[in-house]
Amino acid sequence: MSADQAKHRVVIIGSGFGGLFSAKAFKGRDDVEVTLIAKTTHHLFQPLLYQVATGILSQGEIAPPTRDILHRQKNATVLLGEVNDIDAEAKTVKASVLNQEISVPYDSLIVAAGAGQSYFGNDHFAEFAPGMKSIDDALELRGRIFGAFEIAELTASRGEPVGDLLTFVVVGAGPTGVEMAGQIAELSRRVLKKDFTHIQSEKARVVLVDAAPQVLPPFGEKLGDKAEKALGKAGVEVILGAMVTHVDEFGIEMKFKDGKTQRIGSIAKIWAAGVSASELGKTLSEQTGAELDRAGRISVKPDLTLPDHPEIFVVGDMINLDHLPGVAQVAIQGGKHSAKTIKARLKGKPDPGDFKYFDKGSMATISRFNAVLSMGKFKLSGILAWFGWLVVHLAYMTGFRNRLTATLHWMMSFIGKDRSERTTTMQQIFAREALERVPGGMAALIDDPADVAAQVESRRKELEEHAAEESRLADSGSRGAS
């Protein structure tokens, strides 16, 4: 048996916080071979997606290449691919990207595939109200938000009423929704105020909608009330106790508990309500018998393993355990715990035992120099909470360069009025919809290698025949001239 074959093979699915921190935990271990498989080539700092969507940060600052992060870790291999099957008996993971397929064996498996947007059974809402779970989502929303102002300016320049073009609706009053609504209000009232000739951007209507009775439910009633008042002061209209029942190209419809309905006309809508665990949870449930909850999260044992499969760990947003929240710290700590357990087993030591989550608190920005912070019984709001938010997010950014550039952009955006990342294109806005209309998706746009080879050969023969004909005509012309 070779040295490589003797190594313990750890396969990690996902390059988010759980996947990345579990991979880094094996650094320097010569007896471990780590393979990280993810459907993107970057590690996404998801809490800052809204800042990409509103032009504060570039996508590169919150999504550095996974290979670059792990390039000094000699025992780590990074593979691009979307995992579509896990065989718990054969201990293999199968993934594909476009028309390429791979199968990777494992001795230990850490599944950290994260979560997607949930539309609570109304997935068709996504066509008109994109979520915010990926770089693609953020760039599309950037195009839609800034594009709404441009279309309104064009409409007003013709002397026509702007109507609902400057009405922005954010669905979901959790941290993501609050932060997005606050930044759109900041854009319209401060950043873009002097940029247009025919419209007054500060008159844009920003609406935050949620079926819950308060803003930021996990933060408690006191901070929720403060956040709601701060949003109102920033120019955000908050509508609570309203369930969204319909979304179309030109607006949304809501239903209140008393049965009353209301429609809000809007071109630019953002969905920030609810999450749905990765489809891999269903695969693992079928393989191991572990139960799934309504959100698709899989029930794990207290040590984060699956029933009768101590070699399979699940971490982060995918798990249903002790009502743990779907936040970065749960994924980070779960990834580290899983790696610690595997390393203990390799040394023949007892397992570390049950996973114990240490709650480091939650925070959300509302507007410039205003945030809320909740850490156990400690509650804080205002500028001190905002500076706390700033420090924590800088600390968890990957790489000195990203921290430096993010700090410079924050200074320009929050102290000044400049937002350097305002580039938008039609492709950003419509690429997702165009791809969804292609039968077979992106894979259908890739030609079969055999077909390409046949086309190349046919074209080669055609060119050879054309060249031979030109040579014959040239020789014929020469003989005639002589």
Secondary structure, 3 states (H helix, E strand, C coil): CCHHHHCEEEEEECCCHHHHHHHHCCCCCCCEEEEEEECCCECCCHHHHHHHHCCCCCHHHHCCEHHHHHCCCCCEEEEECEEEEEECCCCEEEEEECCEEEEEECCEEEECCCEEECCCCCHHHHHCCCCCCCHHHHHHHHHHHHHHHHHHHHHHHCCCCCCCCCEEEEECCCHHHHHHHHHHHHHHHHHCCCCCCCCCHHHCEEEEEECCCCCCHHHCHHHHHHHHHHHHHHCEEEEECEEEEEEECCEEEEEECCCCEEEEECCEEEECCCEEECCHHHHHHHHHCCCECCCCCEECCCCCEECCEEEEEECHHHEECCCCCCCHHHHHHHHHHHHHHHHHHHCCCCCCCCCCCCCCCEEEEEECCEEEEEECCEEEEEHHHHHHHHHHHHHHCCCHHHHHHHHHHHHHHHHCCCCCCCCCCHHHHHHHHHHHCCCCHHHHHCCCHHHHHHHHHHHHHHHHHHHHHHHHHHHHHHHHHC
